[in-house]
Amino acid sequence: GAVVSQHPSRVICKSGTSVKIECRSLDFQATTMFWYRQFPKKSLMLMATSNEGSKATYEQGVEKDKFLINHASLTLSTLTVTSAHPEDSSFYICSARDGGVVNNSPLHFGNGTRLTVT
Amino acid sequence: AQTVTQSQPEMSVQEAETVTLSCTYDTSENNYYLFWYKQPPSRQMILVIRQEAYKQQNATENRFSVNFQKAAKSFSLKISDSQLGDTAMYFCIMRRGGGADGLTFGKGTHLIIQP
């Protein structure tokens, strides 16, 4: 079955540094990927939609300069948290859509990244 | 605007019991897809079951089945013979069809299976 690999699964960084999270589709081409943030015991909040070869679309309230998204290939999207602050500590999850199946494909989620900013 | 409502923040049942998680939604679309995903303590999102809105037959996957009432915009999940491994957050998710992107998440139900 389709697999989405997200790396790293856990990262600790210092305030002011940048952290890059990768989301890879392993056996399908992902024309669209989504990045979410999840607070404890809460639902997933869509941050942005990443489209291969074009600029990401950010949800209202999400700082595009803070959360840089790059979807340079059909199998890789990256989320970079720039100048991280403790309030950026959270669980980040990506999902990918199989470009070969438009509507009825399930949502393929990565295993998530727990970011802790000290 | 599309909404997905899960009215049960938390539920607890004994092992082997049957439990039903509720989900109602609102959309003006006629073509959409509904999913139930579970998120165990590992935080991995795992597909439980999915339903195409144009299909009248309720989806079933082993111990998991849905009661899809399109007119009532209801999409409940029934778990039969519940097991300890079913303990997780369960999210009801709606996805628009027609090639449009966009997902609407419910707030989740934390299901606890007691031994």
Boltz contact constraints between the chains, C-beta under 6 A:
constraints:
  - contact:
      token1: [A, 43]
      token2: [B, 105]
      max_distance: 6.0
  - contact:
      token1: [A, 43]
      token2: [B, 107]
      max_distance: 6.0
  - contact:
      token1: [A, 43]
      token2: [B, 108]
      max_distance: 6.0
  - contact:
      token1: [A, 44]
      token2: [B, 105]
      max_distance: 6.0
  - contact:
      token1: [A, 102]
      token2: [B, 99]
      max_distance: 6.0
  - contact:
      token1: [A, 103]
      token2: [B, 97]
      max_distance: 6.0
  - contact:
      token1: [A, 106]
      token2: [B, 47]
      max_distance: 6.0
  - contact:
      token1: [A, 106]
      token2: [B, 50]
      max_distance: 6.0
  - contact:
      token1: [A, 109]
      token2: [B, 45]
      max_distance: 6.0
  - contact:
      token1: [A, 111]
      token2: [B, 44]
      max_distance: 6.0
  - contact:
      token1: [A, 112]
      token2: [B, 43]
      max_distance: 6.0
